[in-house]
Amino acid sequence: MNNPNTSKIIKELKRLYPDTRCFLHYKTPFQLLCAVILSAQCTDERVNMVAPELFKVFPTPEKMARAKQKDVEKIVKSTGFYHNKAKNLLGAAQALLGLYKGKMPKTIGEMVKIPGVGRKTANVVLGEVYGVSEGIVVDTHVTRLSNRLGFTRRQDAVKIEQDLMKIVPKEEWIHFSHRLIQHGRKVCGARKPSCGFCTLSQWCPSAFKT
């Protein structure tokens, strides 16, 4: 499945959302990794409310690796799924120290060896920290919009990423997902997309049908 107007959609998204910086707050690559882990099934706004306290107490992999899980859970509880998230934060810190001497790796192959890190998290961190384009971030917004816009019919994130990598120019991989996510939040909502206000509707096969 490939929308023949894909290039027009990419160009319009670029016009609509020129700012593609990460909206999670962090000061170091490790803190970004922690913030992305916390962002699963949670808004960036909520993560940014929780992160300052977390990073004040556990600012480095060394500090996090020695933390007690219950202490981390107390801080991150409001982000949801806090048992798994706290476990992954501790595991990520320990893996960074044990595998990479505390330094953030630069490839997806190395990143996904870290507990709690899949391709989505790896792509976010690599793109933001190093400007490395090894793939495209696929979250719930990207999944929804990619299907609505006719880029794919798949629901599996890895397969969606494969489809997108075939049609999106590599130099746009990092920015493309940021732009789709912003559009999903502002215009193309899950329950009630605002097709009447959407400048992509002229090229969208799902316009006014959802």
N, C-alpha and C positions, 0 to 999 in steps of 0.2 A: 504493500500500500504506500503510495507516494503522492501527496498533493502536488499537482503541477505548478501551483503558485507558492511553493515552499520558499523560493528566493525572495519573493515579494514580502512574505510574512516575516522572514528573518530581517529584511531591511526595515520594515515598519516597526518591529520590536526594538531594533537598534535606535530608531528615532524616538520611540516612546520612552525608552528606559536607558538613557546614556550612562547612568550611574550604576555600575555593576559591582560595587564593592560589597564585601561581606558585611552583613548587618549584625553579626555577633561581635560582642566586645571582647578583646583579648590583647595581651601585650607580647606574648611569646608563642612560638609554634605549638608548644605543649599545651598552653592555655586554649588555643584555638581547637586543638584536638579534643580537649575536655568539653568545650562548649558545643562542638558538633555532636559528641556522644550524648550530651544532655538534651540536644534539640530534637531527638527522635520522639515523635508523637507529642511535640511541645512547641509553643511559639517562640520565636526569637526574643520577643519582649520578655517573656517569663524567664528564659535562660539568662538574659542580661540583668534581670533583677536578682537572680540567685548567684551568678558567677562571681561578683565582687567579694562576697563572703567566702566562697569556696577558694578563690585564688589568694585571699588574704591569709587563710589558714594553711592552704596547701598549694603554694605558688609554683613549685618545681616537681619534676618526676621523683626526685629524692624524697621530698616531703610527703608526696602522695603515696609513694610506695610503702612508707612506714605507717600510714594512717590505719586506724581501725575502721572497718566497714561501717559500723553503726554510727560513727562520728560523721562520716561522709553522707550517710543516708539522711541524717537529721538536716543537713544543709540543703540537699538536693530533693527532698521529699516532694516539694510542690511542683516539680517538673514531671511527675508521674513515673511509674515503673522504676521507682527509686532503688529497689533492691538490686535489680539487674544493672542499672546505671552506675550505682556505687561499686558494684563488683567489677564492671568493665573499666571504670576509672582507675581502680587499684591495679587491675590486670594490665592496663595500658601503660601505666607508669612503670610497673615491674618489667614489662616486656621491653620498653624503651631502654631501660638501664641494662637489662640482661643481654639483649640482642644488638643494640645500637649505641651503647655507652651514653645513653641519655639524649642523643641527637635524633631529630626527626629524619627518617629515611626519605629518599627522593624518588622512589618507584612504587607503583601499585603492588607489585609482587612482594616488596618488603613491608608495605603498609598493612596489607591484609593478614599478615602474621600476628598483628597486634590484636589482643582480645577486644571484641566489640567493634572492630573496624571492618566494614565491607567496602565494596567499590564506591558507594555513594560518599561515605565519610572520607575515604582515601582521595577521591577526586576533589572534594571541597578543600582539604588541607593542602594537597599538592598544587592545586591551582592558585590558591590564595597565598601560600607561603613562598612557593618557588616559581609560579607562573608556568607550571608543567601541565601540558594537555595530554593526558593518557586516556582520557575518557570524558563522558558527559554525566554530570550529576543528575540522577533520576530520583525524585521524591514524589510525594502524592500529587503535588501541583503539576509537575512535569508529566507524570503518568496521565493525569486527567486531560491536560491540554494537548498532549501529543496524540491522544486518541480522538479528541474532538476536532482537531485541526487536520486530521487525516494523515498524520506522519506514520502511524502504526495502528495495528489492531490488537496488539499484545498488551497483557497486564503484568507480565513478569519484568521486573526492573532491568535485569541483565539483558533480556532480549530487546526491550525498548531502547536501551542504550546502544545496542548493536545496530538497530534500525536508524537511530538518529545520527550515529557516527558516519553512516553511508550518505546522508543527505545534507548534513550541516558542515560547512567548511571547517577544517581543523582549527584555523585561527579564531573561530568563533565558539569553540567548544566550551571554554570557561565562561564566557559572557552569556551564551545562549540560555543555559539553565537558569542563571540569575534573572534574566529577562522574563522567561516563562513563569518563574515563581512569582515575580512582582505582578505580572499580568493576572495570574491566578488569584492572587490576594486582592487585587484592586478591581478587577473587571469580571473575570471568568470564574466565578465562585462555583463551588461544588453543587449547591442546591439550586441556585438561581443566578445563572450567568446574565450579565447585563448586555445582551446582544445589541440592543438599540443604541448603546453608547460605545460599542466596540468597533474600532477602525479596522479590525481584522475580519469582521463579519462578511465582507464582500468576497473573501477567499476561503471562508470556513464552511465546510460541508455540514457542520452541526448547527450553524447559526439559526436561531429562532425555533429550534426543534427540541431543545432540552427542557 
